[in-house]
Amino acid sequence: MAIKKHILTLHKILGLATGVVVFIVAITGCLWAFRAEIESTYDQYKKVVPQDQTILTPTQAKFLAGEVFPDNHIHGTLFKKADDAIEVIFYDAEPEFYQSVFLNPYTGEVIQVDNHLTGFFAFVLKGHIRLWLPKDIGEQVVGASILLFIFIIISGFILWLPKKKKNLKQRLKFDWKKTTRWKRKNFDLHTVVGFYICSFALILAFTGSMMSYKWLMYGVYKSFGGDKDVAFIIPENNSEPLVNANEIPMDRLIVKLMKESPEATAYELHYPTSENESIYVEVSNSEDLFYDADFRFFDQNTLEEIETTSIYGKYKNGKAADKIVRMTYDIHIGAIGGITGKIIAFLVSLLTATLPVTGVLLWYGRKYKKKRELDTVKFDYNN
């Protein structure tokens, strides 16, 4: 009992300290769960009429989009199916700039320009990862709070465990009557709901912490026997730069990959930042999933494929530890389980947001009760 009292004290202190952060992160995570499905209802501009002619090359797409934002850095160009627009993605860290230019793959016409830093889901994401605070401050606050939330979940489960087995049923259901007071209902909401979602909430919190802290991801990777670099590594070319070449080899790469992997859903090509750096292409093998993508690297002069020492290579070549770490984001948003997984992530996030609220009400109710009892004692003494 003495140990449980200490655990309860720690649970309350950590809960009060992180409650607001956990509430915001949970609510925004809940809203983010079906982002892809919601956005697909109003992104018809990304579709084009297929034509029986060759599509733009990566060099042409880079040039045409570069005319829209000549002073910004192109992160990569996304090629999809014959009826999809080409998306040229611009990204700069300082000052933060993240926009996409959509091109007709046959004519080069600019169809649409999207600013990924504005709009509803951009607002939601900023709240989720940094509480709408400056990046350096907000990300640290969120990261530390969710790491502490893991201990809150574990301590909450320990506190939930009944002393006697006969009291177990009471902890598993809402046994409310007309005479049940709101304090009892609030206690049940906190404990019963907390029990049923604790395992899922722990997974969401832990995967979120893995993305926040590289040391945690590294530790998980090594604990599963991983022996590669966890960081993203782009290998260098194997050949010398071409002199007076009649064509740019990179411009043949996308067509080559489309023939090799026709079942792929997208091919995101990243332009080399120097003459020594290889080209890397992220080949997506599933819609709205990231873990099973193939990261492929090619000599920019010969298009010879180059292997990387990182876990981010071909998915089929990865070991169990590589695949587990690469699944982190898809597990975190529930996409790993398809629409069912997203529904679970949605509900768990929504119910997690209730825990800080019911927890604060529990704390307030007990504190107010003690204060009222103390005031009653004083009144009796004075009379």
Secondary structure, 3 states (H helix, E strand, C coil): CHHHHHHHHHHHHHHHHHHHHHHHHHHHHHHHCCHHHHHCCCCHHHECCCCCCCCCCHHHHHHHHHCCCCCCCEEEEEECCCCECEEEEEEECCCCEEEEEEECCCCCCEEEEEECCCCHHHHHHHHHHHCCCCHHHHHHHHHHHHHHHHHHHHHHHHHHCCCCHHHHHHHHCCCCCCCCCHHHHHHHHHHHHHHHHHHHHHHHHHHHHHHHCHHHHHHHHHHCCCCCECCCCCCECCCCCCCCCCCCHHHHHHHHHHHHCCCCCEEEEECCCCCCECEEEEEECCCCCCCCCEEEEECCCCCCEECCCECCCCHHHCCHHHHHHHCHHHHHCCHHHHHHHHHHHHHHHHHHHHHHHHHHHHHHHHHHHHHHHHHHHHHHHHC
